């Protein structure tokens, strides 16, 4: 049960966290009956409805949806520009993926979760109409390499980048583990990783959890590298930033959609390396997610109690003031 509070006063960080975790938990539970049923649309809609309801009814803060998954794939989504919540004195930007790994959930596979990220108003990069971003994520030990002025650039030679990251982690290049989506646009990165003898984890989809995993030594993933969905890139930047990791992103307009390139040019961001402050700002930041299905041995998804009631999966929440 969410705690009520007087409106027209600044939001409390712990109450914000409570709202966000409730939203992702409610989404995970709403999706549970659709796990393994093969219908991505019904699952997505259930998650969207649950998150929308919790965020709309909360009186802790208000938020504008600026980056939402769904528009890229023409799936159910929280509409960009929608304002949710009842405390307009505490306005935030929202990035939301009601189900990250929708196909995984529909097929009863590992790696599904519900995730949200929140920044103070006008701090988060908004949806621009460009579906994909080039992404590079590492954990805290290699973070400095990806900072402004660091030796690694996402637009540089991927083989050189990977060797530098391995060195920062105190590993041989052949001991590095690199996760990347199995897409033609990532073939150069995957080939570079193979040439240096690194272990490559090819992802059929769902790059958020592998990217977050770079922040944990025991995860077995050192780098997430490659082009993937823009909404996921923003949400992942928030999560990795709050966990002390490092990231660089870059818009990746595809040749089959020339308008995307024009949009990037008009924004002055074609070929521009985007550091975390340009993605999620430098101030207040909140992230929460709940596992819908298991993820390796790291996260437990939703389950049922002895009465058949659904129980949310493992939940993560953290904020930066």
Secondary structure by P-SEA (a helix, b strand, c coil): cbbbbbccccccaaaaaaaaaaaaaaaaaaaccccccccaaaaaaaaaaaaaaaaaaccccccccccccccccccccccccccccccccbbbbbbbccccaaaaaaacccccccbbbbcccccccccccccccbbbbbcccccccccccccccccccaaaaaaaaaaaaccccccbbbbbcccccaaaaaaaaaaaccccccccccaaaaaaaccccccccccccccccaaaaaaaaaaaaaacccbbbbbbbbcccaaaaaaaaaaccccccccccccccccbbbbbbbbccccccccccccccccccccccbbbbbbcc
